[in-house]
Amino acid sequence: MVNQFWALICEAGFFGWVGCTVGFIFRAFGPGDSFFGRRAAFWGSLVIVFYGLWVLGMMKA
């Protein structure tokens, strides 16, 4: 039987992962060839955290 808490964590992890990936693309790269390292580190770490939540939610749900 599916645990509703872990199913909710799975959904939040997936949507957070996708949203932070889009945020990484739009916030870490600027016009031309510019790249913002601090912004990339922030958004990249959020991508990793939400990806981990998604995988954990899939394993536990």
PDB file of N, CA, C and O in Angstrom:
ATOM      1  N   MET A   1       0.843  -1.182   0.000  1.00  0.00           N
ATOM      2  CA  MET A   1       0.000   0.000   0.000  1.00  0.00           C
ATOM      3  C   MET A   1       0.891   1.249   0.000  1.00  0.00           C
ATOM      4  O   MET A   1       1.964   1.256   0.604  1.00  0.00           O
ATOM      5  N   VAL A   2       0.445   2.278  -0.668  1.00  0.00           N
ATOM      6  CA  VAL A   2       1.232   3.496  -0.823  1.00  0.00           C
ATOM      7  C   VAL A   2       1.086   4.372   0.416  1.00  0.00           C
ATOM      8  O   VAL A   2      -0.022   4.640   0.881  1.00  0.00           O
ATOM      9  N   ASN A   3       2.201   4.801   0.926  1.00  0.00           N
ATOM     10  CA  ASN A   3       2.209   5.725   2.049  1.00  0.00           C
ATOM     11  C   ASN A   3       2.009   7.129   1.495  1.00  0.00           C
ATOM     12  O   ASN A   3       2.794   7.588   0.666  1.00  0.00           O
ATOM     13  N   GLN A   4       0.971   7.807   1.945  1.00  0.00           N
ATOM     14  CA  GLN A   4       0.634   9.121   1.387  1.00  0.00           C
ATOM     15  C   GLN A   4       1.701  10.164   1.676  1.00  0.00           C
ATOM     16  O   GLN A   4       1.934  11.041   0.844  1.00  0.00           O
ATOM     17  N   PHE A   5       2.347  10.098   2.811  1.00  0.00           N
ATOM     18  CA  PHE A   5       3.397  11.053   3.128  1.00  0.00           C
ATOM     19  C   PHE A   5       4.546  10.960   2.132  1.00  0.00           C
ATOM     20  O   PHE A   5       5.015  11.977   1.621  1.00  0.00           O
ATOM     21  N   TRP A   6       5.001   9.737   1.858  1.00  0.00           N
ATOM     22  CA  TRP A   6       6.124   9.556   0.938  1.00  0.00           C
ATOM     23  C   TRP A   6       5.712   9.852  -0.496  1.00  0.00           C
ATOM     24  O   TRP A   6       6.531  10.308  -1.294  1.00  0.00           O
ATOM     25  N   ALA A   7       4.457   9.600  -0.831  1.00  0.00           N
ATOM     26  CA  ALA A   7       3.968   9.968  -2.159  1.00  0.00           C
ATOM     27  C   ALA A   7       3.985  11.479  -2.336  1.00  0.00           C
ATOM     28  O   ALA A   7       4.307  11.973  -3.417  1.00  0.00           O
ATOM     29  N   LEU A   8       3.641  12.215  -1.289  1.00  0.00           N
ATOM     30  CA  LEU A   8       3.687  13.674  -1.336  1.00  0.00           C
ATOM     31  C   LEU A   8       5.126  14.171  -1.435  1.00  0.00           C
ATOM     32  O   LEU A   8       5.407  15.124  -2.163  1.00  0.00           O
ATOM     33  N   ILE A   9       6.035  13.532  -0.708  1.00  0.00           N
ATOM     34  CA  ILE A   9       7.459  13.871  -0.808  1.00  0.00           C
ATOM     35  C   ILE A   9       7.962  13.600  -2.223  1.00  0.00           C
ATOM     36  O   ILE A   9       8.758  14.372  -2.758  1.00  0.00           O
ATOM     37  N   CYS A  10       7.507  12.517  -2.821  1.00  0.00           N
ATOM     38  CA  CYS A  10       7.897  12.182  -4.186  1.00  0.00           C
ATOM     39  C   CYS A  10       7.431  13.258  -5.161  1.00  0.00           C
ATOM     40  O   CYS A  10       8.199  13.675  -6.028  1.00  0.00           O
ATOM     41  N   GLU A  11       6.205  13.707  -5.035  1.00  0.00           N
ATOM     42  CA  GLU A  11       5.696  14.761  -5.920  1.00  0.00           C
ATOM     43  C   GLU A  11       6.424  16.078  -5.700  1.00  0.00           C
ATOM     44  O   GLU A  11       6.802  16.750  -6.660  1.00  0.00           O
ATOM     45  N   ALA A  12       6.619  16.444  -4.452  1.00  0.00           N
ATOM     46  CA  ALA A  12       7.321  17.698  -4.157  1.00  0.00           C
ATOM     47  C   ALA A  12       8.755  17.634  -4.668  1.00  0.00           C
ATOM     48  O   ALA A  12       9.269  18.625  -5.187  1.00  0.00           O
ATOM     49  N   GLY A  13       9.400  16.494  -4.529  1.00  0.00           N
ATOM     50  CA  GLY A  13      10.758  16.336  -5.024  1.00  0.00           C
ATOM     51  C   GLY A  13      10.838  16.450  -6.531  1.00  0.00           C
ATOM     52  O   GLY A  13      11.758  17.072  -7.062  1.00  0.00           O
ATOM     53  N   PHE A  14       9.869  15.847  -7.231  1.00  0.00           N
ATOM     54  CA  PHE A  14       9.883  15.908  -8.693  1.00  0.00           C
ATOM     55  C   PHE A  14       9.656  17.331  -9.193  1.00  0.00           C
ATOM     56  O   PHE A  14      10.412  17.831 -10.026  1.00  0.00           O
ATOM     57  N   PHE A  15       8.616  17.978  -8.681  1.00  0.00           N
ATOM     58  CA  PHE A  15       8.326  19.336  -9.147  1.00  0.00           C
ATOM     59  C   PHE A  15       9.409  20.321  -8.717  1.00  0.00           C
ATOM     60  O   PHE A  15       9.719  21.259  -9.451  1.00  0.00           O
ATOM     61  N   GLY A  16       9.983  20.117  -7.540  1.00  0.00           N
ATOM     62  CA  GLY A  16      11.098  20.949  -7.115  1.00  0.00           C
ATOM     63  C   GLY A  16      12.321  20.746  -7.974  1.00  0.00           C
ATOM     64  O   GLY A  16      13.029  21.703  -8.289  1.00  0.00           O
ATOM     65  N   TRP A  17      12.579  19.501  -8.358  1.00  0.00           N
ATOM     66  CA  TRP A  17      13.712  19.182  -9.219  1.00  0.00           C
ATOM     67  C   TRP A  17      13.566  19.850 -10.582  1.00  0.00           C
ATOM     68  O   TRP A  17      14.504  20.474 -11.079  1.00  0.00           O
ATOM     69  N   VAL A  18      12.391  19.715 -11.181  1.00  0.00           N
ATOM     70  CA  VAL A  18      12.153  20.318 -12.492  1.00  0.00           C
ATOM     71  C   VAL A  18      12.215  21.844 -12.396  1.00  0.00           C
ATOM     72  O   VAL A  18      12.831  22.497 -13.238  1.00  0.00           O
ATOM     73  N   GLY A  19      11.580  22.406 -11.373  1.00  0.00           N
ATOM     74  CA  GLY A  19      11.579  23.860 -11.208  1.00  0.00           C
ATOM     75  C   GLY A  19      12.967  24.424 -10.965  1.00  0.00           C
ATOM     76  O   GLY A  19      13.324  25.461 -11.525  1.00  0.00           O
ATOM     77  N   CYS A  20      13.743  23.757 -10.146  1.00  0.00           N
ATOM     78  CA  CYS A  20      15.101  24.237  -9.869  1.00  0.00           C
ATOM     79  C   CYS A  20      16.022  24.051 -11.065  1.00  0.00           C
ATOM     80  O   CYS A  20      16.962  24.827 -11.242  1.00  0.00           O
ATOM     81  N   THR A  21      15.773  23.040 -11.886  1.00  0.00           N
ATOM     82  CA  THR A  21      16.556  22.881 -13.105  1.00  0.00           C
ATOM     83  C   THR A  21      16.281  24.035 -14.065  1.00  0.00           C
ATOM     84  O   THR A  21      17.205  24.571 -14.676  1.00  0.00           O
ATOM     85  N   VAL A  22      15.019  24.413 -14.197  1.00  0.00           N
ATOM     86  CA  VAL A  22      14.671  25.567 -15.025  1.00  0.00           C
ATOM     87  C   VAL A  22      15.271  26.837 -14.426  1.00  0.00           C
ATOM     88  O   VAL A  22      15.791  27.684 -15.153  1.00  0.00           O
ATOM     89  N   GLY A  23      15.199  26.969 -13.096  1.00  0.00           N
ATOM     90  CA  GLY A  23      15.805  28.114 -12.428  1.00  0.00           C
ATOM     91  C   GLY A  23      17.310  28.167 -12.644  1.00  0.00           C
ATOM     92  O   GLY A  23      17.874  29.244 -12.841  1.00  0.00           O
ATOM     93  N   PHE A  24      17.958  27.015 -12.608  1.00  0.00           N
ATOM     94  CA  PHE A  24      19.396  26.960 -12.864  1.00  0.00           C
ATOM     95  C   PHE A  24      19.716  27.459 -14.264  1.00  0.00           C
ATOM     96  O   PHE A  24      20.648  28.242 -14.450  1.00  0.00           O
ATOM     97  N   ILE A  25      18.952  27.011 -15.243  1.00  0.00           N
ATOM     98  CA  ILE A  25      19.211  27.398 -16.630  1.00  0.00           C
ATOM     99  C   ILE A  25      19.051  28.902 -16.814  1.00  0.00           C
ATOM    100  O   ILE A  25      19.879  29.545 -17.460  1.00  0.00           O
ATOM    101  N   PHE A  26      17.993  29.458 -16.250  1.00  0.00           N
ATOM    102  CA  PHE A  26      17.722  30.878 -16.468  1.00  0.00           C
ATOM    103  C   PHE A  26      18.521  31.812 -15.563  1.00  0.00           C
ATOM    104  O   PHE A  26      18.747  32.966 -15.927  1.00  0.00           O
ATOM    105  N   ARG A  27      18.949  31.348 -14.406  1.00  0.00           N
ATOM    106  CA  ARG A  27      19.640  32.236 -13.467  1.00  0.00           C
ATOM    107  C   ARG A  27      21.160  32.103 -13.502  1.00  0.00           C
ATOM    108  O   ARG A  27      21.862  33.059 -13.171  1.00  0.00           O
ATOM    109  N   ALA A  28      21.682  30.949 -13.893  1.00  0.00           N
ATOM    110  CA  ALA A  28      23.133  30.753 -13.870  1.00  0.00           C
ATOM    111  C   ALA A  28      23.812  31.252 -15.136  1.00  0.00           C
ATOM    112  O   ALA A  28      25.001  31.570 -15.112  1.00  0.00           O
ATOM    113  N   PHE A  29      23.087  31.323 -16.225  1.00  0.00           N
ATOM    114  CA  PHE A  29      23.659  31.765 -17.491  1.00  0.00           C
ATOM    115  C   PHE A  29      23.090  33.123 -17.854  1.00  0.00           C
ATOM    116  O   PHE A  29      21.880  33.341 -17.793  1.00  0.00           O
ATOM    117  N   GLY A  30      23.975  34.031 -18.233  1.00  0.00           N
ATOM    118  CA  GLY A  30      23.560  35.374 -18.596  1.00  0.00           C
ATOM    119  C   GLY A  30      23.660  35.597 -20.083  1.00  0.00           C
ATOM    120  O   GLY A  30      23.880  34.664 -20.855  1.00  0.00           O
ATOM    121  N   PRO A  31      23.496  36.844 -20.478  1.00  0.00           N
ATOM    122  CA  PRO A  31      23.598  37.155 -21.904  1.00  0.00           C
ATOM    123  C   PRO A  31      25.020  36.915 -22.418  1.00  0.00           C
ATOM    124  O   PRO A  31      26.007  37.146 -21.720  1.00  0.00           O
ATOM    125  N   GLY A  32      25.079  36.459 -23.624  1.00  0.00           N
ATOM    126  CA  GLY A  32      26.388  36.160 -24.203  1.00  0.00           C
ATOM    127  C   GLY A  32      26.974  34.898 -23.613  1.00  0.00           C
ATOM    128  O   GLY A  32      26.299  33.874 -23.501  1.00  0.00           O
ATOM    129  N   ASP A  33      28.238  34.984 -23.237  1.00  0.00           N
ATOM    130  CA  ASP A  33      28.926  33.835 -22.664  1.00  0.00           C
ATOM    131  C   ASP A  33      29.117  33.960 -21.157  1.00  0.00           C
ATOM    132  O   ASP A  33      29.995  33.304 -20.596  1.00  0.00           O
ATOM    133  N   SER A  34      28.320  34.783 -20.493  1.00  0.00           N
ATOM    134  CA  SER A  34      28.517  34.986 -19.052  1.00  0.00           C
ATOM    135  C   SER A  34      27.927  33.827 -18.248  1.00  0.00           C
ATOM    136  O   SER A  34      26.896  33.254 -18.599  1.00  0.00           O
ATOM    137  N   PHE A  35      28.612  33.514 -17.171  1.00  0.00           N
ATOM    138  CA  PHE A  35      28.201  32.441 -16.264  1.00  0.00           C
ATOM    139  C   PHE A  35      28.372  32.949 -14.843  1.00  0.00           C
ATOM    140  O   PHE A  35      29.424  33.490 -14.501  1.00  0.00           O
ATOM    141  N   PHE A  36      27.354  32.782 -14.016  1.00  0.00           N
ATOM    142  CA  PHE A  36      27.369  33.264 -12.637  1.00  0.00           C
ATOM    143  C   PHE A  36      27.588  32.071 -11.702  1.00  0.00           C
ATOM    144  O   PHE A  36      26.694  31.248 -11.506  1.00  0.00           O
ATOM    145  N   GLY A  37      28.785  31.993 -11.133  1.00  0.00           N
ATOM    146  CA  GLY A  37      29.173  30.834 -10.333  1.00  0.00           C
ATOM    147  C   GLY A  37      28.395  30.667  -9.049  1.00  0.00           C
ATOM    148  O   GLY A  37      27.989  29.554  -8.714  1.00  0.00           O
ATOM    149  N   ARG A  38      28.177  31.756  -8.316  1.00  0.00           N
ATOM    150  CA  ARG A  38      27.438  31.638  -7.048  1.00  0.00           C
ATOM    151  C   ARG A  38      25.987  31.242  -7.275  1.00  0.00           C
ATOM    152  O   ARG A  38      25.443  30.400  -6.561  1.00  0.00           O
ATOM    153  N   ARG A  39      25.372  31.850  -8.265  1.00  0.00           N
ATOM    154  CA  ARG A  39      23.989  31.475  -8.587  1.00  0.00           C
ATOM    155  C   ARG A  39      23.921  30.024  -9.042  1.00  0.00           C
ATOM    156  O   ARG A  39      22.997  29.296  -8.679  1.00  0.00           O
ATOM    157  N   ALA A  40      24.896  29.608  -9.832  1.00  0.00           N
ATOM    158  CA  ALA A  40      24.921  28.226 -10.310  1.00  0.00           C
ATOM    159  C   ALA A  40      25.083  27.250  -9.151  1.00  0.00           C
ATOM    160  O   ALA A  40      24.448  26.196  -9.138  1.00  0.00           O
ATOM    161  N   ALA A  41      25.918  27.586  -8.185  1.00  0.00           N
ATOM    162  CA  ALA A  41      26.109  26.715  -7.025  1.00  0.00           C
ATOM    163  C   ALA A  41      24.826  26.615  -6.204  1.00  0.00           C
ATOM    164  O   ALA A  41      24.470  25.534  -5.735  1.00  0.00           O
ATOM    165  N   PHE A  42      24.136  27.734  -6.032  1.00  0.00           N
ATOM    166  CA  PHE A  42      22.886  27.741  -5.276  1.00  0.00           C
ATOM    167  C   PHE A  42      21.817  26.892  -5.965  1.00  0.00           C
ATOM    168  O   PHE A  42      21.235  25.994  -5.356  1.00  0.00           O
ATOM    169  N   TRP A  43      21.567  27.186  -7.237  1.00  0.00           N
ATOM    170  CA  TRP A  43      20.525  26.455  -7.960  1.00  0.00           C
ATOM    171  C   TRP A  43      20.931  25.001  -8.197  1.00  0.00           C
ATOM    172  O   TRP A  43      20.081  24.111  -8.175  1.00  0.00           O
ATOM    173  N   GLY A  44      22.206  24.757  -8.422  1.00  0.00           N
ATOM    174  CA  GLY A  44      22.669  23.384  -8.607  1.00  0.00           C
ATOM    175  C   GLY A  44      22.516  22.543  -7.351  1.00  0.00           C
ATOM    176  O   GLY A  44      22.171  21.364  -7.429  1.00  0.00           O
ATOM    177  N   SER A  45      22.771  23.142  -6.198  1.00  0.00           N
ATOM    178  CA  SER A  45      22.584  22.392  -4.953  1.00  0.00           C
ATOM    179  C   SER A  45      21.108  22.101  -4.706  1.00  0.00           C
ATOM    180  O   SER A  45      20.761  21.039  -4.191  1.00  0.00           O
ATOM    181  N   LEU A  46      20.244  23.037  -5.069  1.00  0.00           N
ATOM    182  CA  LEU A  46      18.805  22.779  -4.936  1.00  0.00           C
ATOM    183  C   LEU A  46      18.353  21.665  -5.878  1.00  0.00           C
ATOM    184  O   LEU A  46      17.499  20.855  -5.518  1.00  0.00           O
ATOM    185  N   VAL A  47      18.915  21.623  -7.066  1.00  0.00           N
ATOM    186  CA  VAL A  47      18.602  20.544  -8.007  1.00  0.00           C
ATOM    187  C   VAL A  47      18.966  19.199  -7.392  1.00  0.00           C
ATOM    188  O   VAL A  47      18.190  18.247  -7.479  1.00  0.00           O
ATOM    189  N   ILE A  48      20.132  19.113  -6.775  1.00  0.00           N
ATOM    190  CA  ILE A  48      20.585  17.858  -6.165  1.00  0.00           C
ATOM    191  C   ILE A  48      19.696  17.457  -4.988  1.00  0.00           C
ATOM    192  O   ILE A  48      19.344  16.286  -4.841  1.00  0.00           O
ATOM    193  N   VAL A  49      19.337  18.431  -4.153  1.00  0.00           N
ATOM    194  CA  VAL A  49      18.491  18.139  -2.986  1.00  0.00           C
ATOM    195  C   VAL A  49      17.124  17.627  -3.418  1.00  0.00           C
ATOM    196  O   VAL A  49      16.649  16.613  -2.905  1.00  0.00           O
ATOM    197  N   PHE A  50      16.490  18.323  -4.361  1.00  0.00           N
ATOM    198  CA  PHE A  50      15.157  17.900  -4.783  1.00  0.00           C
ATOM    199  C   PHE A  50      15.194  16.594  -5.575  1.00  0.00           C
ATOM    200  O   PHE A  50      14.248  15.808  -5.509  1.00  0.00           O
ATOM    201  N   TYR A  51      16.260  16.354  -6.315  1.00  0.00           N
ATOM    202  CA  TYR A  51      16.398  15.075  -7.002  1.00  0.00           C
ATOM    203  C   TYR A  51      16.498  13.939  -5.978  1.00  0.00           C
ATOM    204  O   TYR A  51      15.887  12.883  -6.141  1.00  0.00           O
ATOM    205  N   GLY A  52      17.273  14.178  -4.931  1.00  0.00           N
ATOM    206  CA  GLY A  52      17.385  13.184  -3.863  1.00  0.00           C
ATOM    207  C   GLY A  52      16.057  12.924  -3.173  1.00  0.00           C
ATOM    208  O   GLY A  52      15.734  11.779  -2.858  1.00  0.00           O
ATOM    209  N   LEU A  53      15.281  13.982  -2.935  1.00  0.00           N
ATOM    210  CA  LEU A  53      13.954  13.807  -2.338  1.00  0.00           C
ATOM    211  C   LEU A  53      13.047  13.007  -3.252  1.00  0.00           C
ATOM    212  O   LEU A  53      12.281  12.162  -2.788  1.00  0.00           O
ATOM    213  N   TRP A  54      13.129  13.266  -4.536  1.00  0.00           N
ATOM    214  CA  TRP A  54      12.301  12.531  -5.488  1.00  0.00           C
ATOM    215  C   TRP A  54      12.640  11.045  -5.468  1.00  0.00           C
ATOM    216  O   TRP A  54      11.741  10.206  -5.417  1.00  0.00           O
ATOM    217  N   VAL A  55      13.918  10.716  -5.507  1.00  0.00           N
ATOM    218  CA  VAL A  55      14.344   9.312  -5.496  1.00  0.00           C
ATOM    219  C   VAL A  55      13.963   8.652  -4.176  1.00  0.00           C
ATOM    220  O   VAL A  55      13.479   7.520  -4.164  1.00  0.00           O
ATOM    221  N   LEU A  56      14.177   9.349  -3.071  1.00  0.00           N
ATOM    222  CA  LEU A  56      13.809   8.806  -1.761  1.00  0.00           C
ATOM    223  C   LEU A  56      12.315   8.557  -1.670  1.00  0.00           C
ATOM    224  O   LEU A  56      11.878   7.527  -1.158  1.00  0.00           O
ATOM    225  N   GLY A  57      11.525   9.517  -2.174  1.00  0.00           N
ATOM    226  CA  GLY A  57      10.071   9.336  -2.172  1.00  0.00           C
ATOM    227  C   GLY A  57       9.630   8.159  -3.019  1.00  0.00           C
ATOM    228  O   GLY A  57       8.693   7.449  -2.654  1.00  0.00           O
ATOM    229  N   MET A  58      10.298   7.941  -4.155  1.00  0.00           N
ATOM    230  CA  MET A  58       9.948   6.792  -4.995  1.00  0.00           C
ATOM    231  C   MET A  58      10.287   5.477  -4.303  1.00  0.00           C
ATOM    232  O   MET A  58       9.569   4.487  -4.446  1.00  0.00           O
ATOM    233  N   MET A  59      11.372   5.474  -3.561  1.00  0.00           N
ATOM    234  CA  MET A  59      11.782   4.240  -2.885  1.00  0.00           C
ATOM    235  C   MET A  59      10.853   3.915  -1.708  1.00  0.00           C
ATOM    236  O   MET A  59      10.590   2.743  -1.438  1.00  0.00           O
ATOM    237  N   LYS A  60      10.363   4.923  -1.018  1.00  0.00           N
ATOM    238  CA  LYS A  60       9.580   4.702   0.198  1.00  0.00           C
ATOM    239  C   LYS A  60       8.073   4.642  -0.035  1.00  0.00           C
ATOM    240  O   LYS A  60       7.346   4.081   0.786  1.00  0.00           O
ATOM    241  N   ALA A  61       7.592   5.215  -1.146  1.00  0.00           N
ATOM    242  CA  ALA A  61       6.134   5.302  -1.366  1.00  0.00           C
ATOM    243  C   ALA A  61       5.527   3.960  -1.672  1.00  0.00           C
ATOM    244  O   ALA A  61       4.318   3.863  -1.881  1.00  0.00           O
TER     245      ALA A  61
END
